[in-house]
Amino acid sequence: MISKALSDIGNVSIYPIATLIIFFSVFTVMLVIVLRGKKSKYDALAQLPLNDSAPGEFNGR
């Protein structure tokens, strides 16, 4: 039934390609953002759950 429904859609072969392109684009952008980030910021965020400060208080800047 699913194959019948998909075969009735015109140009259905473009959807897997578009999905793959979108996935790798988002993955690549996030990778670049993480790699270009400052290590000091990530260190402060990594220590955040271990801090004894009040909730909502951020001392990492």
C-alpha positions as CSV (number, residue, x, y, z in Angstrom):
1,M,0.0,0.0,0.0
2,I,2.8,2.4,0.8
3,S,4.6,1.7,-2.4
4,K,1.4,2.3,-4.3
5,A,0.9,5.7,-2.6
6,L,4.5,6.7,-3.2
7,S,4.4,5.7,-6.8
8,D,1.4,8.0,-7.4
9,I,3.5,11.0,-6.3
10,G,5.3,12.7,-9.2
11,N,9.0,13.1,-8.8
12,V,9.1,11.1,-5.6
13,S,12.8,10.3,-6.1
14,I,13.8,13.9,-5.2
15,Y,12.6,13.6,-1.5
16,P,15.4,11.2,-0.3
17,I,18.0,13.4,-2.0
18,A,16.6,16.6,-0.5
19,T,16.4,15.0,2.9
20,L,20.0,13.9,2.8
21,I,21.1,17.3,1.7
22,I,19.2,19.0,4.5
23,F,20.5,16.6,7.1
24,F,24.2,17.0,6.1
25,S,23.8,20.8,5.8
26,V,22.4,21.1,9.4
27,F,25.1,18.6,10.6
28,T,27.9,20.6,8.9
29,V,26.7,24.0,10.2
30,M,26.4,22.7,13.8
31,L,29.9,21.1,13.5
32,V,31.4,24.4,12.3
33,I,29.6,26.3,15.1
34,V,31.0,24.0,17.8
35,L,34.5,23.9,16.4
36,R,34.7,27.7,16.1
37,G,33.3,28.2,19.6
38,K,35.5,29.4,22.5
39,K,36.8,26.7,24.7
40,S,36.4,28.9,27.8
41,K,32.7,29.2,27.1
42,Y,32.3,25.4,26.8
43,D,34.3,24.9,29.9
44,A,32.0,27.2,31.8
45,L,28.9,25.5,30.5
46,A,30.4,22.1,31.3
47,Q,30.8,23.1,35.0
48,L,27.3,24.6,35.2
49,P,25.6,21.5,36.5
50,L,28.3,21.2,39.2
51,N,28.1,24.8,40.4
52,D,26.6,25.5,43.8
53,S,25.3,28.9,42.8
54,A,21.6,29.8,42.7
55,P,19.5,28.6,39.8
56,G,19.6,31.0,36.9
57,E,22.9,32.5,37.9
58,F,25.7,32.2,35.4
59,N,29.2,33.1,36.4
60,G,31.0,31.8,33.3
61,R,31.6,35.0,31.3
